[in-house]
Each structure stands twice: as structure tokens, then as C-alpha cells.
């Protein structure tokens, strides 16, 4: 165990030196692939190494060589999958790799990963949904899933989700429509991204409009206004309720 930790630290320090160096080094591609494979085997212990390897992608002569390894990490799930997706997003935006990024991230958006990697997962969703080649249905399905999770999450996660939902609704004016009179299918966490039969009206916003803490922000979002909710504001409202 100690030897494994020492090897892991040595690899992290090596790549930190590479990133700090002004000299261009040769044969970094194979070294990075080897260390990505090593990080895969370490699972949660290898996340720090994985993060610095992703940071090193832009200095490679051929960064896209890491695509297959990153996809493997994403499919393995867990916290490392979210960090691996950050690498894929970098390659997608900078090098136009041919991969279904929207479906991958949609499937990564789970209660477990939202709890364990809240800030990074929401940042990735926000960044990806600002893409120019995205359909309004895809955007609505992402927001529907986020609100589904928001209703079932603790406040420390729910308010962060609302911050992202507010920005997206403001950008795409998602609350301009009305609910369908007859919903063909109810939304669940297992609903696929491509399911066009789901009513994407945000009933969740209606359900939260009387929430004792989030209600004011819900009203803003329903008007397609961005919100900036802070932990300090949430704690202040909680304290006010407790003190009566």
C-alpha cells in the first residue's frame, strides 16, 4: 500500500514538473497513456493523477490519442468518470473529436455523482449546454433531469443546481411554453436523452414555488431570469426559519 502511494505521488510530481517546465519534451504521449492506464487501475486513489494528466493534454503533440482511455474511464463510472469527462470536453471543444458528448454527460448525471462531484459536474453541464450545435430538446431534457434531482436533493446541492438551471433558462428562454394537457410519459432518472415523448415542461418549478427557502429563486427562474444563490444566503434563510 505504501509503495503504491509512493509510486502515485512520484507520477503526480513528474507531471507537475512537466507542466512547469518551459522545455518541450519528446515521447510524452506514451508516458501519458501509460499513466492514464495506471490511474484507471487505482480507481478513486488515482483521481489526483488523472486531474493532472488532463491538465497536460494541451502540451501533447497529439492530445486526441487519449480519447479511448478517457472513454474507458467514463464508462467505469464513479468520481473518476466525471474528471475523465472533463478531458473529453477539452478534446471535444479544442479538437472536435467525434463523440456523443451530450448522451455521455446526460448518463453521468446521477444522484451519486451529483452528491460526490457537485461543482465539477454542474460546471461541465453548464459548459456543454453552451455549445452551438445543440438541440432545444437536448437542453430541455438536461434541465428536466436537473430539476428532477433538485427536488430530491439536500439544500446544499439543490441551490447549486438552481444556479445552473437559472442560467440555462435565461439563455434559451425555456419557460416561455406551457404544460401539455396530456403527458404521454412521466419523467424518471432512467428516461433516455432522446425520448421526445416526455413532456419537458418544468412541473418541478411549480412544485417548488411555495418552498420556504427556494421560493423566491423559483419565481425568478420561471421568468427566465438568472439567479445567483450563495451558501451564505441559504444559511441565513435557514437560521431565520429556525429562530421563527
N, C-alpha and C positions, 0 to 999 in steps of 0.2 A: 504493500500500500504506500509506504513512504517512498519507495523507488519510483512508483508510478507518479506520485505527486511531484517529485523532483524532476522527472522527465517532462511532465506537463509544464512546469514552471520554466524549464530550460527552453522549451519550444516557444512559449509566450515571450520570453526575454529576447530570443533570437529575432522574432518578427518585429518586436518593438524597436530593436536596433536597426533592422532593415528599413522600417518606416522613418526612422530618424536620420538615416544616412542619406547623404546627397549623391553618393556614388550609385550608378546603375549596376546591379548585379545580374549575372547570367544564370540561366537554368533555374529561375525561381518557380517556374510553372510546375515542374515535377515535385519540387520541395513542398509547394502549397498543396498539391493533390495528395501527397503522402500524409501531410499533417491534417488535411480535411478527413481523410480516412481514419486517422488516429483519433480525431475529435469525435467522429461517428461512434467509435468503439467505447469512448469514455462516457457517452450519453450526457447526463447533467453536469458531470465534472468537467466536461470539455467545452462548456459554453464560453468561458473567457477566451480560450484559444480560438474557438470558432469566430468570435466577435473580431478579434484582431486579424484573422485570416480574411474576413470580409473587408475590413478596412484596407487590406493590402491588395485587393483585386485591381484597383486602378493602376498600380505600378507594374503590372504584368504586361508582357508584350501581347499576350492573347488571353485576356481575362475570361472569355467565354468557355475556356477549357474546363472551368469549374462547374458548369451548369449541371452535368449529370450527378456529381457528388452532392450538390446543393439540393437537387430534386430528391435524391435518396434520403437526405436528412429531413426534408419536409414531410415525406411520406412516413417516416418513422414516428412522427408526432412528438409531443412533449414540448418543453420550452425551447429546445434547440431548433425545432421546426420553425418557430417564429423568427428566430435570428437568421436561420438559413434563408427564409423568405426575403429578409432584408437584402441579402446578397443577390437573390434573383431579381428583386425590384431594381437594384442598381444596374444589373446587366440588361434588364428589360428597357429601362429608360435611356441608358447610355449607348447600348449596343444592339437594341431592337431584336433581342432573342425571340424566337418563335415558340411561345409557350402560353397556355391558357392561364394567365395570372389571376384573372378575376375569379374563376372557379376554384383555383387552389386556395386563394385567400378566404373566399367565402366558406370553404370547408374547414379552414383553420380557425375560423371564428366560432369557438366553442366556449361554454361556461368555464371550463377548466383553464383554458389558455387566457381567457379574459381576466380571470382571477390572478393567474400567476404572472402574466406579462401585459398588464392593462395598458400602460403608457405606450409601449412599443407597438402592440397590436393595433391600438387606435390610431397611432401615427401612420402606420402602414396603410390602414384602410383609408384614412384621410388623403394620403399622398396618391394612392392608386385611383381613388374616385375623382381625382382632379385630371385624369387622363383625358385627352381629346377624343380618343376613339372608344367611347363607352356609351352604351345604350341607356336610355332613361329607365327601361325595365330593370337592367342590372343595378342601377343606382337605387331604385325603389326597393328591390329585393334586399340589398345590403342594409338600407335604413330600416326596413321592416324587421330584419333579423336583429339589428342593434336595439331597436325599441322593445322587441320581444325579450331580449336579455336584460334590458334596463329595468323593466317591470319586475324582474325576478332576481335582481342583484341588490347587494347592500348599498347604502348611500355613498360610500367612499368610491364605489365603482360606477354607480348609476349617474352621478353628476358629471363624471368624465365622459361617459357615453353621450350624455345630452349636449355637452360642449361640441362634440364632433357632429352629432345629428343636426344641431343648430346651424353649423357652418354649411353642411351639405344642403339642407333645406333652403337656406338663403341663396346659395349659389344656383340651385336648379329649380327653385320655386315649387317645391314638391307638394305643398299644402294648398295648391290652387284648385285641386279637384275635389270631388265629393265621393262618399262611400257608394259602393254598388248596392242596389236594393236586395239582390240575391247573391250572396257569396258562394261561389261554386266549391271552394276548398278553404278549410281553415289553415292558417299558417302554423307550422311546427318547426323545431330546430332541424328536422330531417328533410324539410322541404328543399328540393334542388333549386339551384340558381336559375335554371332555365324554365321553371314552371310558370308559364304565363297564365295559368288558370286561377292563381291566387289573387285575391283582392288585396292590392298593396296600399290601400287607404290606411292611414296610421290610426287605427282604433285605439292603440296604446296611448296616444296623446290624449284622447278623450277620457280614457280610464284614469289618467294621472292628473287631470285638470283640477281635482279637489285635493291633491296630495298636500299635506300640511307644510311641507318644506319646498317641494319642487314645483308647486302650482304656478308661481309667478314666471318661472322659466318656461314652463309648458305653454303658457299663453303667448309668450314671445315667439317660441318655435312655431306654433300654429299660425303665426302671422309671417312666417318665413324670415324671422329676424335672428341673427346670430346671437348666441349667449356666451358669456364668459363667467362661468361659475367657479369659485375658488373653494378650497378646503376651509379657509377661514370663514367664509360666508355660511357654509353648511354647518360648521360647528357653532356659529353664533345663533343660527336659527334653532338648532337642536337645544342649545342652552336656554333659549327663550321659552321653548316649549316645556322643558323640564322645570324651569322656575315658575311656570304658569303665568 
